[in-house]
Amino acid sequence: MTDRPKSYGRKSISATLKPRDLMTPTPRLAGIWTAQIITLFPATFPGVLGASLTGRALEQGKWQLETIDLRDFGLTKHKNVDDTPAGGGAGMVLRADVVGPAIEQAISKAPPQTPRIYLSPRGKPFTQETARAWAQSPGVILLCGRFEGVDQRVLDHYDIQEVSLGDFVLTGGEIAAQAMIDATIRLRPGILGNATSTVDESHSNGLLEHPQYTRPSIWKGHPIPDVIMSGHHENIQKWRSEQSRALTKQRRPDLWTKFTKK
């Protein structure tokens, strides 16, 4: 007997914490949500995505992860991928004639409606709404930048959207890619054990999540609020709603303003 869903019984992808295994070509499963990652560091994947719920779902073939090594498209015998900025400036820029072919390879294997994303600190902020939209797509193509960025002509030519994990700068897009994929995958059917757990969590309804408690009922002199222990579901729901609103108003006035304008 096996707990593997029959719909995914044809083949499976084996999740592993040995990233180099991902360099071995694996069969593409038809109709499966697929993340294609264009990166100079394919060995950093699956990383945390190979653990817990996302790792188990990857192993069961509920989603697929493919890395495209940007170095494979490098120029000259040294496989150069970057050059100095046109017009001068610090650092190096990923070349259009290197990134372009890598993107074309990803596009050739993806359905036309697959989002094409460049992970960039100047991009549109990644939100729960973004994750929800990606989860409903057939997959995503993520371009991980390095150095000073990517030649703008590549982004313009392939209609690539820039998305940011937050108002800070990372050394590359790989960490951001894993975070965004994790946020997206957990919204896919059959990934979480309890699908309703995504309904009340932070940002799902525009508010921050209410406080959570579990046993023991008293810990270091701190009891669980009486209303939570009352067993009165209507009162519990009302308390949780009030807490959610109060936390959002206090910690995220920007979200609160947006919520109250709905």
VOGU-3710 file (C-alpha; in Angstrom, 3 decimals, decimal comma):
1> mtdrpksygr> 0,000/0,000/0,000  1,120/3,571/-0,572  -0,193/7,006/0,371  0,875/8,440/-2,969  -2,096/9,934/-4,890  -2,997/7,868/-7,940  -3,045/10,970/-10,131  0,684/11,326/-9,583  1,524/7,667/-9,790  3,225/7,570/-13,183
11> ksisatlkpr> 6,566/9,022/-12,163  7,987/10,903/-9,236  10,787/13,353/-8,603  13,018/12,518/-5,686  13,675/15,441/-3,340  17,170/15,476/-1,932  19,408/17,626/0,188  22,255/16,808/-2,204  21,688/19,638/-4,690  24,102/18,233/-7,261
21> dlmtptprla> 21,540/15,443/-7,918  19,297/18,070/-9,464  21,828/18,488/-12,238  20,866/15,039/-13,520  18,136/15,374/-16,184  14,760/14,089/-14,992  11,604/13,365/-16,986  9,165/16,265/-17,173  5,699/15,331/-15,937  2,837/16,586/-18,084
31> giwtaqiitl> 0,442/19,024/-16,459  2,483/19,453/-13,257  3,175/22,889/-11,781  6,816/23,583/-12,635  9,318/26,135/-11,376  12,202/26,769/-13,775  15,116/28,576/-12,131  17,759/30,315/-14,240  20,777/30,687/-11,985  24,558/30,711/-11,781
41> fpatfpgvlg> 24,270/28,478/-8,721  22,003/25,495/-9,494  23,637/23,590/-6,613  21,749/25,819/-4,160  18,483/24,090/-5,128  16,257/22,580/-3,856  17,660/23,918/-0,574  14,892/24,373/1,967  12,351/23,431/-0,714  13,550/19,844/-0,373
51> asltgraleq> 12,380/19,684/3,248  9,041/19,321/5,027  5,791/19,716/3,072  7,310/21,177/-0,093  9,952/18,453/-0,177  7,406/15,694/0,279  5,215/17,209/-2,439  8,248/17,410/-4,728  9,019/13,762/-4,076  5,411/12,807/-4,799
61> gkwqletidl> 5,441/14,654/-8,117  2,885/17,289/-7,089  5,222/19,969/-8,427  8,521/20,049/-10,321  11,736/21,990/-9,955  14,148/22,494/-12,846  17,378/24,479/-12,787  18,978/26,061/-15,834  22,681/26,752/-15,311  23,453/30,185/-16,722
71> rdfgltkhkn> 27,122/29,221/-16,960  26,226/26,697/-19,683  25,485/29,671/-21,948  28,710/31,512/-21,102  31,002/32,848/-23,804  34,556/31,856/-24,703  36,427/28,964/-23,150  36,099/30,680/-19,769  32,283/30,657/-19,943  32,053/34,376/-19,231
81> vddtpaggga> 28,537/35,563/-18,376  29,063/39,219/-17,493  30,802/42,415/-18,590  31,399/45,965/-17,363  28,425/48,374/-17,369  27,964/50,402/-20,535  28,657/54,033/-19,737  30,859/53,132/-16,785  30,127/52,312/-13,179  30,937/49,780/-10,514
91> gmvlradvvg> 30,475/46,044/-10,719  29,490/43,781/-13,588  26,284/43,178/-15,556  24,935/39,851/-16,854  25,137/39,907/-20,665  22,047/39,856/-22,867  23,603/37,330/-25,246  24,102/34,934/-22,320  20,850/35,397/-20,400  18,725/35,526/-23,571
101> paieqaiska> 19,408/31,943/-24,737  18,822/30,639/-21,207  15,442/32,352/-21,080  14,549/31,004/-24,520  15,297/27,483/-23,317  12,959/27,958/-20,348  10,229/29,488/-22,506  10,438/26,605/-25,002  9,494/24,139/-22,259  6,768/26,185/-20,553
111> ppqtpriyls> 3,108/26,888/-21,446  2,618/30,368/-22,970  0,850/31,746/-19,885  3,737/30,930/-17,532  4,880/34,088/-15,653  8,441/35,218/-16,459  10,022/36,833/-13,439  13,305/38,584/-12,697  14,020/38,708/-8,954  15,008/42,321/-8,430
121> prgkpftqet> 15,026/44,775/-5,473  13,508/47,406/-7,759  10,574/45,191/-8,697  6,952/45,093/-7,618  6,684/43,711/-4,051  5,915/40,010/-3,764  2,673/39,535/-1,811  0,212/36,816/-0,894  -1,824/37,959/-3,885  1,210/37,346/-6,105
131> arawaqspgv> 1,660/33,858/-4,660  -2,025/33,114/-5,247  -1,771/34,179/-8,892  1,363/32,083/-9,476  -0,256/29,080/-7,775  -3,068/29,243/-10,328  -0,646/29,371/-13,256  1,035/26,304/-14,829  4,308/27,250/-13,169  6,838/30,060/-13,155
141> illcgrfegv> 10,165/31,003/-14,743  12,464/32,748/-12,264  15,626/34,547/-13,345  18,111/34,932/-10,481  20,317/37,966/-10,927  23,886/38,487/-9,694  26,405/41,319/-9,635  24,855/44,663/-10,667  21,947/43,021/-12,461  20,847/41,999/-15,948
151> dqrvldhydi> 21,081/43,874/-19,247  17,753/45,753/-19,474  17,250/44,698/-23,098  16,695/41,103/-21,977  13,897/42,121/-19,615  12,255/44,283/-22,261  12,565/41,793/-25,126  11,106/38,811/-23,258  8,510/40,840/-21,339  9,931/39,809/-17,970
161> qevslgdfvl> 8,313/41,230/-14,845  10,516/42,379/-11,987  9,436/41,227/-8,525  11,049/42,055/-5,188  11,074/40,054/-1,956  11,387/43,267/0,046  13,072/46,623/0,431  16,585/45,244/0,812  19,345/43,913/-1,422  20,606/40,312/-1,549
171> tggeiaaqam> 23,761/39,074/-3,270  21,600/37,113/-5,706  18,081/35,949/-6,426  18,378/32,357/-5,221  17,176/32,935/-1,649  14,304/35,079/-2,898  13,371/32,407/-5,438  13,121/29,733/-2,754  11,009/31,980/-0,524  8,608/32,849/-3,339
181> idatirlrpg> 8,283/29,250/-4,501  7,570/28,111/-0,943  4,839/30,745/-0,538  3,321/29,671/-3,863  3,564/25,888/-3,579  1,749/25,744/-0,243  -1,306/27,253/-1,969  -1,466/24,451/-4,521  -4,103/21,709/-4,025  -2,948/18,732/-1,974
191> ilgnatstvd> 0,216/20,331/-0,574  -0,944/21,182/2,949  -2,585/18,540/5,103  -5,390/20,955/5,977  -6,302/23,214/3,077  -8,361/25,504/5,345  -5,200/26,475/7,237  -4,408/29,047/4,535  -7,729/30,839/4,965  -7,141/32,643/8,280
201> eshsnglleh> -3,386/33,134/8,156  -1,709/36,516/7,788  -2,349/38,398/4,521  -4,905/35,903/3,179  -7,800/38,285/3,905  -5,807/41,507/4,030  -5,199/41,320/7,794  -2,500/39,892/10,039  -3,297/36,617/11,746  -4,648/36,490/15,301
211> pqytrpsiwk> -2,493/35,032/18,136  -2,279/31,238/18,387  -2,102/29,056/21,512  -1,757/25,373/22,391  -1,066/23,181/25,436  -0,130/23,545/28,238  -3,019/25,759/29,321  -0,687/27,644/31,695  2,980/28,194/30,837  5,360/30,084/33,181
221> ghpipdvims> 2,364/31,771/34,764  0,826/32,796/31,437  -2,617/31,268/30,836  -4,359/30,861/27,507  -7,076/33,570/27,296  -10,322/32,389/28,876  -12,339/32,997/25,717  -10,149/30,532/23,800  -10,755/27,855/26,439  -14,498/28,568/26,686
231> ghheniqkwr> -15,530/26,220/23,889  -17,925/28,926/22,624  -17,003/28,970/18,928  -18,870/32,172/18,099  -17,106/34,085/20,869  -13,767/32,585/19,898  -14,216/33,650/16,294  -15,228/37,149/17,375  -12,159/37,424/19,641  -9,858/36,231/16,872
241> seqsraltkq> -11,338/38,739/14,431  -10,869/41,573/16,932  -7,286/40,540/17,625  -6,521/40,319/13,914  -7,846/43,804/13,305  -6,049/45,276/16,317  -2,691/43,724/15,369  -2,984/44,918/11,771  -3,881/48,454/12,831  -0,957/48,554/15,284
251> rrpdlwtkft> 1,786/46,826/13,291  0,840/47,441/9,665  -1,093/50,712/9,294  -0,537/50,456/5,537  -2,466/47,176/5,410  -5,119/48,526/7,768  -5,725/51,560/5,559  -6,011/49,324/2,521  -8,364/46,949/4,341  -10,698/49,699/5,572
261> kk> -10,994/51,128/2,047  -12,395/47,895/0,614
//
